Amino acid sequence: MNDNYSQVIDSVLISAKECVEAFGVGDNGLGYKKIIELIEKMEYFTGLLGNLDPSDKEVNAYITKLNSILIQITEALVGKDSILVSDIIEYELIPAVEALKN
């Protein structure tokens, strides 16, 4: 994995952890601001995933898993459930993104 991918992954992880931290201390206003930053970084991140080999079964499985996580986050946001948003980011999104570092 090249440095650009690593930098993007690190940036996504930092934003994700900032979201979790803000929601964890009850600062929903900051948490939602951090969600916007995270979404912007995730857009770039998912764009980079488009450069991977689409015929690779592992790549397809990863993208399917990531899409599922993002749908869950979206549904929690629509439901205005900041605790669920935080939990999904902490226990599903962060580990999924960290998996690409290894």
N, C-alpha and C positions, 0 to 999 in steps of 0.2 A: 504494500500500500504506500502510495507516495505521500510526501509531506502535506500536499493540499488536502487530501482526504483526512489525514490525521488532524490537521488544524480545524477543519470543518467539524469533525467528530468531537474534538475537544470543546469547540464553541457551542455545539448543541448540548453537550453534557453540562457545561457551565450554566447555560440558560435554564436547562431542565432542573438542575439543583437549586438555582435561585428561585424558581417557581415553587418548588416543594418547600423551601425554607420560608418564603413569604406566606404561603398558605398555612404552614405549620405554626407560625406565630400569630395567626389570625388577621394578617394584613391582606385582606382580599383585594383591596384596591391595587396594591403593589403586585400581588399575585397575578391579577388579570393583565397588568401592564407587562409583566414578565412573560405571560402566555403569548402576548403579541410578538415579543422578541423571539420567543421560541418558535412560533409558527413561521416567522420570516427565515430563521436559520434552518428549520426543517424543510422549507421549500427548496432552499439551495442544496441541502443534504440529499433530498429525494431526487433532485435533478442530477446529482453526481451518481446516484445509484443507477440512473438510466444509462450510464456509460458502461455498466457491467454487462457481461455476456447474458443476454436474455434466454439463451437456450440452456443455461446452467440450472439444474434442478435446485441446488442450494440457494442460488440467487433468487429464483422464483419463490421458494418457500420463505425466504427472509422478507421479501417484498410483501408477500401475502400476510405474514405475521405483523409487519410494520403497519400495513393498511388497517388491519383489524384493531391494533392498538390506537391508531389515530381516529378511527370511527368511534371507539369507546370514549376517547377524550372529548370528541365533538358532542356525543350524546350527553356526557356529564356536563359540558359547558352549556348546552341547550337547557338542561335541567337545573342549571345554576347550583350545582352540587360541587362546591370548591374542595371539599374533603375527598370526594371520589376522584376529581381531576388530579389532585395531589397524589393520591394513592396510585392511580394508573401511571402517572409520570414516574413516581419513585420505584414502583415494583414491577413495571412492565416496560415502559419506554427506556428508562436509563439502562437497565440490563441489556435490552435489545441493541441499543446503540453501542454500549461498551463491548458487546460481542464482536463487533467489527474491528475493534482494536487488537484483538487476539488472533 
